[in-house]
Amino acid sequence: MLTSSFPRGDRPADIDGIHNYYEHMVLEEIQRQLHEHPRDPDFIADVACVALNHLPPRYIRYDVDMAFYLSPKESMEMEEKVGAAVRSALHFVEQRGKRGV
């Protein structure tokens, strides 16, 4: 965890804003793919974790910065990767649930 590296009071104020850009994309894609079949929050969290673990981390402070610096091609490639990762994660979590694991 980044915050534990700094003594109390010496931590930069904006470090809490650092996040993986894919997090928002994955959650939006899960909602899109499950819009007709709502699931419980635990299922969604499991799918998000599995999908995020199959995507490279892209840590940023502000989403707008990432969107500004991405080319249209890079943006489309990221969307395709997220769609595939979520589809795969949905299948994995559903199959795991059916086996009772």
C-alpha positions as CSV (number, residue, x, y, z in Angstrom):
1,M,0.0,0.0,0.0
2,L,1.4,3.4,-1.0
3,T,0.2,5.2,2.1
4,S,2.1,3.0,4.5
5,S,5.4,4.2,3.0
6,F,5.0,7.6,4.5
7,P,5.2,8.6,8.2
8,R,1.9,9.8,9.6
9,G,1.3,13.4,8.5
10,D,4.0,13.3,5.8
11,R,1.8,11.6,3.2
12,P,1.1,13.6,0.1
13,A,-2.6,14.7,0.2
14,D,-3.4,13.6,-3.3
15,I,-2.0,10.0,-3.0
16,D,-5.5,8.7,-2.2
17,G,-6.6,9.6,-5.7
18,I,-4.3,7.1,-7.4
19,H,-6.3,4.3,-8.9
20,N,-6.3,1.8,-11.7
21,Y,-7.9,3.3,-14.8
22,Y,-9.4,-0.1,-15.7
23,E,-11.5,-0.2,-12.5
24,H,-14.1,2.1,-13.8
25,M,-14.1,0.6,-17.3
26,V,-14.5,-2.9,-15.8
27,L,-17.4,-1.9,-13.6
28,E,-19.2,-0.2,-16.5
29,E,-18.7,-3.2,-18.7
30,I,-20.0,-5.5,-16.1
31,Q,-23.2,-3.4,-15.8
32,R,-23.5,-3.3,-19.6
33,Q,-23.1,-7.1,-19.9
34,L,-25.5,-7.8,-17.0
35,H,-28.1,-5.2,-17.7
36,E,-30.8,-7.7,-18.2
37,H,-29.6,-10.2,-15.6
38,P,-28.8,-8.3,-12.4
39,R,-26.7,-10.1,-9.9
40,D,-25.8,-9.7,-6.2
41,P,-22.9,-7.4,-5.2
42,D,-20.7,-10.3,-4.2
43,F,-21.0,-11.9,-7.7
44,I,-20.2,-8.5,-9.3
45,A,-17.2,-8.0,-7.0
46,D,-15.9,-11.5,-7.9
47,V,-16.2,-10.8,-11.6
48,A,-14.5,-7.4,-11.3
49,C,-11.6,-9.0,-9.4
50,V,-11.1,-11.8,-11.9
51,A,-11.4,-9.4,-14.9
52,L,-9.0,-6.8,-13.4
53,N,-6.4,-9.6,-12.7
54,H,-6.4,-10.3,-16.4
55,L,-5.7,-6.7,-17.4
56,P,-2.5,-4.8,-17.1
57,P,-2.6,-2.1,-14.4
58,R,-2.8,1.5,-15.6
59,Y,-2.5,3.7,-12.5
60,I,-3.5,7.3,-12.8
61,R,-4.6,10.2,-10.6
62,Y,-7.2,11.7,-12.9
63,D,-9.4,9.8,-15.4
64,V,-9.5,12.9,-17.6
65,D,-5.7,12.7,-18.1
66,M,-5.8,9.2,-19.3
67,A,-8.7,9.9,-21.7
68,F,-6.8,13.0,-23.0
69,Y,-3.5,11.1,-23.8
70,L,-5.0,8.0,-25.3
71,S,-5.3,7.8,-29.1
72,P,-8.7,6.6,-30.5
73,K,-7.0,3.3,-31.4
74,E,-5.6,2.8,-27.9
75,S,-9.0,3.6,-26.4
76,M,-10.7,1.1,-28.7
77,E,-8.1,-1.6,-27.9
78,M,-8.6,-1.0,-24.1
79,E,-12.4,-1.3,-24.5
80,E,-12.0,-4.5,-26.4
81,K,-9.7,-6.0,-23.8
82,V,-12.1,-5.0,-21.0
83,G,-15.0,-6.6,-22.8
84,A,-13.1,-9.8,-23.3
85,A,-11.8,-9.9,-19.7
86,V,-15.3,-9.3,-18.3
87,R,-16.9,-12.0,-20.6
88,S,-14.2,-14.5,-19.5
89,A,-14.6,-13.5,-15.8
90,L,-18.4,-13.8,-16.0
91,H,-18.0,-17.3,-17.4
92,F,-15.4,-18.3,-14.8
93,V,-17.4,-17.0,-11.8
94,E,-20.6,-18.6,-13.1
95,Q,-18.9,-22.0,-13.6
96,R,-17.3,-21.8,-10.2
97,G,-20.6,-21.1,-8.6
98,K,-22.3,-24.0,-10.3
99,R,-19.6,-26.4,-9.0
100,G,-20.2,-25.0,-5.5
101,V,-16.5,-24.2,-5.0
